[in-house]
């Protein structure tokens, strides 16, 4: 009896058995068809030899989404793609999209700490784990499957609190979600679990020109109005945001021990940028932090809430929104608006972009992208000094 597997008729004549029937692709590489029952959609496999002489087998699937007469060619194409993946340095480990996300969480946990890692893990558990994309192997990930995943992300409504009401997700929010997934897949690419970003590079590209929170600039007078419209503990926190170009989460994470009163320096630990950074603050700011510390234990929040606990987004979001409304400030004013305003003042005031980037915990490229236009007045002033 023939052991051919390249036609529907030939496969139908095969006896059921545990051992696959093999079709030679090249030296040391075989395409297999495993027929254990009378089911016409058997399981396709590839058997190949590695450089060190090991013989490995990988399951390719049933390909039952295709017509029976197409399955041999589809399986053969999949086998060749796998061998091409290995030929350019791809890993033999089978990794799914969800496993790639978990691996990236582990990397972030080591590099940046538990807080950003836990936030990523929560995002992946909400976006990726319940979605069909989670179980797709990276070597089988197609552009179409990622595009469908993107559409599901965009279409997923946002549930508003306990009311159960929903709203359409903003493109800015979708951009942040896509960035998290894109980072995980890029990390998998760097690790050799994929050999190309073709399937996700375009489908997970960010929506352009949608970030709006940087548009709201509060001058010093407006920042003072916001501070005056809030209770003392929040006023202290907002004052800190108005004096330093920090992310709100980074300021909230500061401990008493992070401020060195003797040296007048501040250490920023937990932040999106990763590693610790330290810089000297001016005497006026040192006085502010000394007053906030009040000889409290070193492990307590430097700028605490009234009950001594640290600030978080859920705690400051609505009070700042209400205070901004009462103070007559622009609609959409949020805690991050203060960071944008302070960075704007520093750049417009002539501080070099490298120093602004280092204090802010971001890159010079990002400062140039969003704030470089503010250097126009500085340049004009410098040119005016050249006049004879």
C-alpha positions in Angstrom: 0.0 0.0 0.0 1.3 3.5 -0.9 2.2 5.8 1.9 1.7 9.0 -0.1 0.0 11.9 1.7 0.0 14.6 -1.0 -3.6 13.9 -2.3 -7.0 13.5 -0.7 -7.4 10.1 -2.3 -4.0 8.8 -1.1 -4.7 10.0 2.5 -8.1 8.3 2.5 -6.5 4.9 1.7 -4.0 5.1 4.6 -4.5 2.8 7.6 -5.1 4.5 11.0 -2.0 4.3 13.2 -0.1 6.2 15.8 3.1 6.7 13.7 2.7 9.5 11.1 3.2 8.9 7.4 6.2 10.9 6.2 6.9 12.9 3.0 10.5 14.0 2.5 10.9 17.7 2.0 14.7 17.9 2.0 17.7 16.2 3.6 16.8 15.5 7.2 13.4 17.3 6.9 10.0 15.5 6.6 6.4 16.5 6.5 4.2 14.1 8.4 0.5 13.2 8.4 -0.8 11.4 11.5 -4.0 9.4 10.9 -5.2 7.8 14.2 -8.9 7.6 13.2 -11.0 7.7 10.1 -11.3 11.5 10.5 -10.3 12.9 7.1 -8.6 15.9 8.8 -5.6 14.2 10.3 -2.8 16.1 12.1 0.2 17.4 10.2 3.7 17.5 11.6 7.2 18.3 10.7 10.3 16.2 11.6 13.7 17.8 11.2 17.3 17.6 12.4 19.1 20.3 14.2 22.7 21.3 13.7 23.8 19.3 16.7 22.1 16.1 15.3 19.0 16.1 17.4 15.8 15.0 15.7 12.8 17.1 16.7 9.1 17.0 15.8 6.7 19.9 15.7 2.9 19.7 15.3 1.6 22.0 12.6 -2.1 21.4 13.0 -5.1 19.9 11.1 -5.5 22.7 8.6 -9.2 21.8 8.6 -10.1 25.4 7.9 -9.0 24.7 4.4 -10.6 22.5 1.7 -9.2 18.9 1.9 -7.4 19.3 -1.5 -5.5 22.3 -0.1 -4.3 20.9 3.1 -1.1 19.2 1.9 0.2 22.5 0.2 -0.8 24.5 3.3 1.0 22.1 5.6 4.0 22.0 3.3 4.1 25.8 3.3 3.9 25.9 7.1 6.7 23.4 7.4 8.9 25.5 5.1 8.1 28.6 7.0 9.2 26.9 10.2 12.5 25.8 8.7 13.1 29.3 7.4 12.4 30.6 10.9 15.1 28.3 12.3 17.5 29.0 9.5 17.8 32.7 10.4 18.2 32.0 14.1 14.7 31.5 15.4 14.1 29.7 18.6 12.8 26.1 18.6 10.6 26.9 21.6 6.9 27.2 20.8 5.6 30.5 22.3 2.1 31.8 22.2 1.1 35.5 22.2 0.0 35.3 25.9 3.3 33.6 26.8 5.2 36.4 25.0 3.2 38.9 27.1 4.1 37.0 30.3 7.8 36.9 29.4 7.8 40.7 28.9 6.1 41.2 32.3 9.0 39.1 33.8 11.5 41.3 32.0 9.9 44.5 33.2 9.7 43.2 36.7 13.5 42.7 36.8 14.3 45.9 35.0 11.8 48.3 36.6 10.2 46.7 39.6 6.8 45.2 40.7 4.5 48.2 40.1 5.0 48.6 36.3 5.1 44.8 35.9 1.9 44.3 37.8 0.2 47.1 35.7 1.3 45.4 32.5 0.1 42.0 33.8 -3.3 43.4 34.5 -3.5 45.0 31.1 -2.6 41.7 29.4 -5.1 39.8 31.5 -7.8 42.2 30.4 -6.9 42.6 26.7 -5.1 39.5 25.6 -6.0 36.5 27.8 -9.8 36.6 27.0 -9.1 37.2 23.3 -8.7 34.4 20.7 -5.2 35.8 19.8 -3.8 34.7 23.2 -3.3 31.1 22.1 -1.8 31.7 18.7 1.9 30.7 18.3 4.1 33.6 17.3 5.4 31.7 14.3 1.8 31.3 13.1 0.7 34.8 13.9 -0.8 36.5 10.8 -1.3 40.1 9.9 -5.0 39.4 9.5 -5.3 37.9 13.0 -3.6 40.9 14.6 -5.8 43.3 12.6 -8.9 41.6 13.9 -7.5 41.8 17.4 -7.0 45.5 17.0 -10.6 46.0 15.8 -11.8 44.1 18.9 -9.7 46.4 21.1 -11.1 49.5 19.5 -14.7 48.3 19.7 -14.5 47.1 23.3 -16.5 49.5 25.5 -15.3 51.1 28.7 -17.4 50.3 31.7 -18.0 53.3 33.9 -17.7 52.3 37.6 -20.5 50.5 39.4 -23.2 52.0 37.3 -22.6 49.6 34.5 -22.8 52.4 31.9 -20.3 52.3 29.0 -18.6 54.6 26.7 -16.5 54.3 23.5 -12.8 53.8 24.2 -10.7 56.8 23.2 -8.0 56.3 20.6 -5.5 57.5 23.1 -6.4 54.6 25.4 -6.2 52.2 22.5 -2.8 53.5 21.7 -1.5 52.7 25.2 -3.0 49.2 25.0 -1.5 48.5 21.6 1.9 49.8 22.8 1.9 47.3 25.6 1.1 44.4 23.3 3.6 45.7 20.7 6.3 45.8 23.3 5.7 42.2 24.3 5.9 41.0 20.7 9.0 43.0 20.0 10.7 41.5 23.0 9.7 38.1 21.7 11.3 39.0 18.4 14.5 40.1 20.1 14.5 36.7 22.0 14.3 34.7 18.7 10.7 33.4 19.2 9.7 35.3 16.0 11.9 36.2 13.1 9.9 39.2 11.7 7.5 41.8 13.0 5.6 41.8 9.7 2.4 40.4 11.3 2.1 43.2 13.9 4.2 46.2 12.8 1.4 47.8 10.8 -1.8 46.4 12.6 -0.5 47.6 16.0 0.7 51.0 14.8 -0.6 53.9 16.9 -3.3 56.2 15.9 -1.7 59.5 15.0 -2.4 62.9 16.5 -4.7 61.8 19.2 -2.9 62.6 22.4 -4.6 65.6 24.0 -3.5 65.9 27.6 -0.3 67.7 26.6 -2.4 70.4 24.9 -3.6 71.8 28.3 -1.0 74.3 29.6 -1.6 75.8 33.0 0.5 78.9 33.8 1.7 79.6 37.3 -1.4 81.6 38.2 -3.7 78.8 37.1 -1.6 76.2 39.0 -2.0 78.4 42.2 -5.8 78.5 41.6 -5.9 74.7 41.4 -3.8 74.3 44.6 -6.1 76.8 46.4 -9.2 74.8 45.3 -8.1 71.5 46.9 -7.9 70.2 50.5 -4.5 70.4 52.3 -3.2 67.0 51.5 -4.0 67.1 47.8 -2.8 70.7 47.7 0.6 69.5 48.9 0.7 66.8 46.2 -0.3 69.3 43.5 2.3 71.7 44.7 4.9 69.0 44.2 3.7 68.4 40.7 3.8 72.2 40.0 7.4 72.4 41.1 8.9 69.3 39.4 8.4 67.8 36.0 7.6 64.4 37.3 4.9 61.9 36.4 2.2 61.9 39.0 2.9 58.2 39.8 6.6 58.9 40.4 5.9 61.7 42.8 3.3 59.6 44.6 5.8 56.8 45.1 8.5 59.0 46.8 9.3 58.0 50.3 10.7 60.2 53.1 14.1 58.5 52.6 14.2 59.6 48.9 14.8 63.2 50.0 18.3 63.9 51.4 17.9 67.0 53.4 21.6 67.4 54.1 22.5 67.4 50.4 19.3 68.9 49.2 18.9 66.1 46.7 15.9 64.0 45.6 16.0 60.4 44.4 13.4 59.2 41.9 12.9 55.5 42.2 9.7 53.9 40.8 9.0 55.5 37.4 8.1 54.6 33.8 11.7 55.4 32.8 13.1 52.5 34.8 16.3 53.1 36.7 16.8 55.4 39.7 17.9 58.9 39.1 19.0 61.6 41.6 19.3 65.4 41.2 19.8 68.4 43.4 16.9 70.7 44.1 16.9 74.5 44.7 16.7 75.7 48.4 13.1 76.7 48.0 12.1 73.2 46.9 14.3 71.6 49.6 12.4 73.7 52.2 9.1 72.4 50.8 10.2 68.7 51.0 11.8 69.2 54.5 8.4 70.5 55.7 6.6 67.6 54.1 8.9 65.0 55.7 8.5 66.5 59.2 10.9 64.0 60.7 8.6 61.1 59.8 9.9 57.5 59.4 11.9 57.0 56.3 9.6 54.3 54.8 6.5 56.6 54.8 5.3 58.5 51.7 7.0 61.9 51.3 3.8 63.5 50.2 1.0 61.4 51.9 -2.7 61.6 51.9 -4.4 62.8 55.1 -4.6 59.2 56.4 -0.9 58.7 55.8 -1.3 56.4 52.7 0.3 57.2 49.4 -1.6 58.9 46.6 -2.7 56.9 43.6 -4.6 57.6 40.4 -8.0 56.6 41.8 -7.5 58.9 44.8 -6.4 62.1 42.9 -8.4 61.8 39.6 -11.8 63.0 40.6 -10.7 65.5 43.2 -8.4 67.2 40.7 -11.2 67.2 38.1 -13.6 68.8 40.6 -11.0 71.3 41.8 -10.2 72.3 38.2 -13.9 72.9 37.5 -14.3 75.0 40.6 -11.2 77.0 39.8 -12.5 77.7 36.3 -9.6 75.9 34.6 -9.8 74.3 31.1 -12.0 71.2 30.8 -9.8 68.1 30.7 -7.3 69.4 33.2 -5.7 66.3 34.9 -2.7 65.7 37.1 -0.5 65.1 34.0 -1.3 68.6 32.8 0.9 69.9 35.5 3.9 67.8 34.3 3.3 69.2 30.8 3.1 72.7 32.1 6.3 72.5 34.1 8.3 70.9 31.3 7.0 73.7 29.0 8.2 76.3 31.4 11.7 74.7 31.7 12.1 74.4 28.0 10.8 77.9 27.3 13.0 79.3 30.1 16.1 78.1 28.2 17.1 75.0 30.2 19.0 72.6 27.9 16.9 69.7 26.7 19.3 67.0 28.0 18.8 68.3 31.6 15.1 68.6 31.1 15.0 65.1 29.9 17.1 63.8 32.8 15.0 65.5 35.4 11.7 64.5 33.7 12.7 60.8 33.3 12.3 60.7 29.5 14.4 60.9 26.4 15.8 64.0 24.7 14.0 62.8 21.5 10.6 62.9 23.3 11.3 66.4 24.7 12.3 67.6 21.2 9.2 66.0 19.7 6.7 67.6 22.0 8.4 70.7 23.3 11.1 71.6 20.7 8.9 74.3 19.2 9.2 76.3 22.5 12.8 76.8 21.9 12.0 79.4 19.2 11.9 82.3 21.6 15.1 81.2 23.2 16.8 81.1 19.8 15.3 84.5 18.9 16.7 86.0 22.1 20.1 84.6 21.5 20.2 85.9 17.9 19.1 89.3 19.1 22.2 89.5 21.3 24.4 89.2 18.1 23.1 92.5 16.8 25.8 95.2 16.6 
